[in-house]
Amino acid sequence: MSTKRDLTSIDLFSGAGGLTEGLREAGFKSLYANEIMAQYAQTFADNHPGVMVDARDIRTVDASEIRKQLGIERGELDLVAGGPPCQGFSINAPKRSSEDERNHLFLEFLRFVEEFEPRAVLIENVPGLISFEKGKTLGAIIEALGNLGYGADVRVLYAPNFGVPQTRWRTIIIGVRAADAPPEIFPNPTRIAPRRVNFTSTWNGKALVQPAPISLPTHTTVRDAIGDLPPLESGKDYPEYGDYPMEPQTEYQARLRVGSAGVTNHEAPRLAAINLKRFEYIPVGGNWTDIPDELLPAGMKKARRSDHTKRYGRVDPDGLSSTILTKCDPHWGAYIHYSQQRSFTVREAARFQSFPDSYKFSGSRVEQFAQVGNAVPVMLGEAVGRTLASYLRSV
């Protein structure tokens, strides 16, 4: 049985570090991270001092050399975690499905697992992985982990069930050195939230989405998440490390402000005058269908009113945020502030992803939005990390 020491992990395809931050809050100490996007790697390094951050193409990295540099023996590491591209992976014919070289990067993830022989493996991916190639890709992943000695299982987790104020689903695969991964290795929902399952949610006859008992507390709302941040006009920036305009109003705000030296990454994108005019017609919960026809973009004038219902959406402060994408462009979704005539800032997007305010994103604003949008919600990573840590400390 392990002691209460920090559990050790390495992070592959780490992005800006959302999953790593969640695992850190759950008691894992990251030793090494690989991320090929230089600006993502820089943000990771800035926020995780002491971690060996490697921005090389993982296909050129000698896993054995990394293990020796870290000074750990095979079987000593607790966890290899990450979000490798999995679509198109097949044990028998790994290059059969497309010419997209990203489809075969999962083999690189397996190479590190084979070299380190960790006590557990954690893989995150999109919900569409379940149905990709009619489930054959997921089956190949489970089989590949089995061939390396890991009993593996899968769930599709809904981030709002774990306190994240955003409609986001993630496929989570966990493998452990046992015949099977026990069901309790996945976290149980702690909150109820409105949700719609619009993807395949069964695999091999097993339901992968967990029910949330109605007795649980309700979801974290948009207002709960961002209501304490400074108001801004379109095109205006808040001073870096400027003061908060008020004390935290919710438990969520208080949690995310722990360790923060002030507000960062809070800049309102400058929008065209035509967009600001459109915003005037959109009420809370409304969308592009509230905009007069003469003000609509040309491509939307012929659209059916039932289509694209998230476009030019103004969020409901008592509801959940739309899924945060790689840019909060109103033409893409419901990214208009509920009480201000502007779209979301990077900091607001980060709040919806449950990043602490102390987590600072580097690079241009476009790069910052991409880093946030591609991340795993921190509190979802933490929930998975806590049950995984509990298991690893019990065996």
LINQUI-V940777 format. One record per backbone hydrogen bond with DSSP energy under -0.5 kcal/mol. NH is the residue of the N-H (numbers start at 1). CO is the residue of the C=O. Records with the same first field share a line. If there is no record, write none. Layout:
NH->CO + CO
This chain:
2->392
7->27
9->29
10->79
11->32
12->81
13->34
14->34
17->14
21->17
22->18
23->19
24->20
25->21
26->22
27->24
28->23
29->7
30->28
31->9
32->9
33->52
34->11
35->54
38->36
41->37
42->38
43->39
44->40
45->41
46->42
47->43
48->44
51->48
52->31
53->51
54->33 + 52
55->53
60->57
61->58
63->61
66->62
67->63
68->64
69->65
70->66
71->67
72->67
75->116
76->73
77->73
78->8
79->8
80->120
81->10 + 79
82->122
83->12 + 13
89->86
96->93
101->99
103->100
104->101
105->102
106->85
107->104
108->105
109->105
110->106
111->107
112->108
113->109
114->110
115->111
116->112
117->113
119->77
120->78
121->175
122->80
123->173
124->82
125->171
129->126
130->127
132->128
134->131
135->132
136->133
137->132
139->135
140->136
141->137
142->138
143->139
144->140
145->141
146->142
147->143
148->144 + 145
149->146
150->145
151->176 + 178
152->150
153->174
155->172
156->208
157->155 + 170
159->157 + 168
161->158
162->159
163->160
164->159
166->164
167->321
168->166
170->157
171->125
172->155
173->123
174->153
175->121
176->151
177->119
178->176
182->180
185->182
186->183
190->161
191->161
192->217
198->196
203->206
206->203
208->201
209->201
210->208
213->211
216->213
217->190
222->319
223->317
225->221
226->222
227->223
229->226
235->268 + 269
236->233
238->266
241->263
242->239 + 263
245->228
254->250
255->251
256->252
257->253
258->254 + 255
260->257
263->242
267->265
268->236
269->267
271->269
275->272
276->272
277->273
278->274
279->275
280->276 + 277
281->278
282->279
283->281
285->314
286->283
288->311
290->287
291->288
295->292
296->292 + 293
300->297
301->297 + 298
303->300
307->304
311->308
312->330 + 333
313->310 + 333
314->286
315->313 + 336
317->315
319->316
321->165
322->334
325->323
329->327
332->329
333->329
335->333
336->313
337->342
342->340
344->335
347->265
349->345
350->346
351->347
352->348
353->349
354->351
355->350
357->256
359->356
360->358
368->364
369->365
370->366
371->367
372->368
373->369
374->370
375->372
378->353
380->377
381->377
382->378
383->379
384->380
385->381
386->382
387->383
388->384
389->385
390->386
391->387
392->388
393->389
394->390 + 391
395->391
